[in-house]
């Protein structure tokens, strides 16, 4: 599990940890039943207080993304297909909201922004035969 913490960000560290783990679960980088590193180990890797990691893990557990197994550790929970779909849609909408806001602030017309999205989608979609 690779996490990157920005200590200069205005976002609390535990939120950064939550968002990155959530994104890795939704992207399939952390698959169901994968055991997470211990609180102490991750805190040492990131050079943060163990309570920060404990808080992040607890909140992810409350969301149903992680499950605690007594005496063993924390694991990625088996997500219901519908829950996974909704979470992926929420994360994408969050990212697209930032992009739309930037386009409006930069004065880029909606049609130009839509064309840029289509071009980027063609460029990065590995399932498409029409990659440039």
C-alpha positions as CSV (number, residue, x, y, z in Angstrom):
1,X,0.0,0.0,0.0
2,X,1.6,3.2,-1.2
3,X,0.4,6.4,0.4
4,X,1.8,9.9,0.0
5,X,1.2,12.5,2.7
6,X,1.4,16.3,2.0
7,X,2.2,17.9,5.3
8,X,1.7,21.3,3.8
9,X,-1.8,20.6,2.6
10,X,-4.7,22.2,4.4
11,X,-6.3,18.7,4.5
12,X,-5.9,16.8,7.7
13,X,-3.5,13.8,7.5
14,X,-6.2,11.3,8.5
15,X,-8.4,12.6,5.6
16,X,-5.5,12.2,3.2
17,X,-5.0,8.6,4.4
18,X,-8.8,7.8,4.1
19,X,-9.1,9.2,0.6
20,X,-6.0,7.4,-0.7
21,X,-7.0,4.0,0.8
22,X,-10.6,4.5,-0.4
23,X,-9.4,5.3,-3.9
24,X,-7.0,2.3,-3.9
25,X,-9.9,0.0,-2.9
26,X,-12.2,1.4,-5.5
27,X,-9.5,1.1,-8.2
28,X,-8.9,-2.5,-7.3
29,X,-5.3,-1.8,-6.1
30,X,-6.3,-3.1,-2.7
31,X,-8.5,-6.1,-3.4
32,X,-11.0,-7.8,-1.1
33,X,-9.5,-9.7,1.7
34,X,-6.2,-7.8,1.5
35,X,-4.7,-7.3,4.9
36,X,-3.6,-3.7,5.7
37,X,-0.3,-2.9,7.4
38,X,-0.6,-2.3,11.1
39,X,-1.3,1.1,12.6
40,X,2.2,1.3,14.0
41,X,3.9,0.2,10.8
42,X,2.0,2.7,8.6
43,X,2.5,5.5,11.1
44,X,6.2,4.8,11.0
45,X,6.3,4.6,7.2
46,X,4.5,8.0,6.9
47,X,6.2,9.5,9.9
48,X,2.9,10.5,11.6
49,X,1.3,9.8,15.0
50,X,-0.2,6.3,15.3
51,X,-3.5,7.9,16.5
52,X,-3.8,9.6,13.1
53,X,-3.7,6.2,11.3
54,X,-6.0,4.6,13.9
55,X,-8.6,7.3,13.3
56,X,-8.4,6.8,9.5
57,X,-8.7,3.1,9.8
58,X,-11.6,3.4,12.2
59,X,-13.5,5.7,9.9
60,X,-12.9,3.4,7.0
61,X,-14.2,0.5,9.1
62,X,-17.3,2.5,10.0
63,X,-17.9,3.1,6.2
64,X,-17.7,-0.7,5.7
65,X,-14.6,-0.5,3.5
66,X,-12.4,-2.3,6.1
67,X,-13.2,-5.1,8.5
68,X,-11.4,-5.9,11.7
69,X,-10.5,-9.4,12.6
70,X,-9.7,-9.8,16.3
71,X,-6.2,-10.9,16.9
72,X,-5.4,-10.8,13.1
73,X,-5.7,-7.3,11.9
74,X,-7.6,-5.1,9.4
75,X,-8.7,-6.3,5.9
76,X,-10.4,-4.8,2.9
77,X,-14.1,-5.7,3.3
78,X,-16.1,-7.5,0.7
79,X,-18.0,-4.7,-0.9
80,X,-21.4,-5.1,-2.2
81,X,-21.4,-4.5,-6.0
82,X,-23.9,-1.6,-5.6
83,X,-21.9,0.1,-2.8
84,X,-18.7,-0.1,-4.9
85,X,-20.5,1.4,-8.0
86,X,-21.9,4.3,-5.9
87,X,-18.5,5.0,-4.4
88,X,-16.8,5.0,-7.7
89,X,-19.4,7.4,-9.1
90,X,-19.0,9.7,-6.1
91,X,-15.2,9.8,-6.5
92,X,-15.5,10.5,-10.2
93,X,-18.0,13.3,-9.6
94,X,-15.7,14.8,-7.1
95,X,-12.8,14.8,-9.5
96,X,-15.0,16.1,-12.4
97,X,-16.4,18.9,-10.2
98,X,-12.8,20.2,-9.7
99,X,-12.2,20.0,-13.5
100,X,-15.4,21.8,-14.3
101,X,-14.8,24.5,-11.7
102,X,-11.3,25.1,-13.2
103,X,-12.7,25.2,-16.8
104,X,-15.2,27.9,-15.7
105,X,-12.6,29.9,-13.8
106,X,-10.3,29.8,-16.9
107,X,-13.1,30.8,-19.2
108,X,-13.0,27.6,-21.3
109,X,-16.3,27.1,-23.1
110,X,-18.3,23.9,-22.2
111,X,-17.8,22.5,-25.8
112,X,-14.0,22.9,-25.6
113,X,-13.9,21.3,-22.2
114,X,-16.1,18.4,-23.4
115,X,-13.8,17.9,-26.4
116,X,-10.8,17.9,-24.1
117,X,-12.5,15.2,-21.9
118,X,-13.2,13.1,-25.0
119,X,-9.7,13.4,-26.3
120,X,-8.2,12.5,-22.9
121,X,-10.6,9.6,-22.5
122,X,-9.5,8.2,-25.9
123,X,-5.9,8.7,-24.9
124,X,-6.1,6.9,-21.6
125,X,-8.8,4.3,-22.1
126,X,-6.9,1.1,-22.5
127,X,-10.0,-0.8,-23.6
128,X,-10.3,1.4,-26.7
129,X,-8.7,0.4,-30.0
130,X,-8.5,4.1,-31.0
131,X,-5.8,5.1,-28.5
132,X,-3.7,7.9,-30.0
